[in-house]
């Protein structure tokens, strides 16, 4: 039987949405359009058999999120494609936030030599917290999900403390788009004291858009407490499970850019090699938090620049780790806290998604340590 060709005029608005979806899922335009039409132009059980093509085209626009009915792995980039519906879902909050806003970004995917293979377009939601004096804190919504935490023993740079790998399921939360900057710190450090005093200008490397550093875990907790008191929203440090989930940005590779890292993509000791990339610039200081590309959630600076404090007490392995991603509490034998993400003064292997480090919560004066803040979407 010969094929029957049917000519269908796609409305311009729908065509633009199909193109946007093409970029989001990384599939060829022809495949996305064919898939959409073949899936939705057929009569649906709930639709009348007499529904016109034009009426069903309208439904295509409303139901694009079902193009990918389950998560799939793009093996060329180790990117897990999630349902569009999940990415755009509105969190259910038990407290008020400023209105959520959509924003768009671009991120590269690289091979083991550091060569950019392609650039993917992304979209996320955030709200802007007004801190005063025109300074804002951008909080990105991270949809809940399940991921495999930790590293395999054959991942280059892997440490025993990153094992065993285990599955963690998280509820949705908000995470700072950037590490807390010096201008944000200066504002909040002048809010009313909750438990301890804060210096207004603790950083070694000065710059309003550079991350604040040289502060202790206890200082970071006080910052969260003052911010919570000021906004009436329960800000906290992220658990390390939340941090790693957010850092991976729906990827499974050592770095959210791919199998390696380069000095063009992050601020670290790039003169030392991780895989097949070339040696590049070692800056020997912090940089602006927006100097490099974001990850799949639109988060910046999770590789390098400054280590970031997490809420968890340090444990030397993931034995008996929580599967819900809640922070682990201190024991009498161990009071150190978890650091994540590496810094400007670390090799690439310390900047991997799974890398973790321990440090004393009262320690100050270390220019490699900063933090970012978290807010549970459920208000817990």
Secondary structure, DSSP 4 states (H G I P E B T S, - for coil): --------PPPHHHHHHHHHHHHHHT--HHHHHHHHHHHHSSPPTTS-TT--HHHHHHHHHHTGGGSSSS-EEETTTTEEEPPHHHHHPPP--SS--SPPEEEEEEEEEE-TT--EEEEEEEEEEEEEEEEETTEEEEEEEE--EEEEES--TTSTT--GGG-S-EEEEE--EEEESSPPBHHHHHHHTTSPPSSS---S---SS--TTBBP-S--HHHHHHHHHHHHHHHTS-EEEPPHHHHHHHHHTSB-SSBTTBS---TTT-BS-TTS-SSSPPP----SS--BTTSS---TTS----SBSSEEEEEEEP-SS-TT--SS-PPPPP-SS---EEEES--TTS-GGGGSTT-EEEE-TT----TTEE--EEEETT--
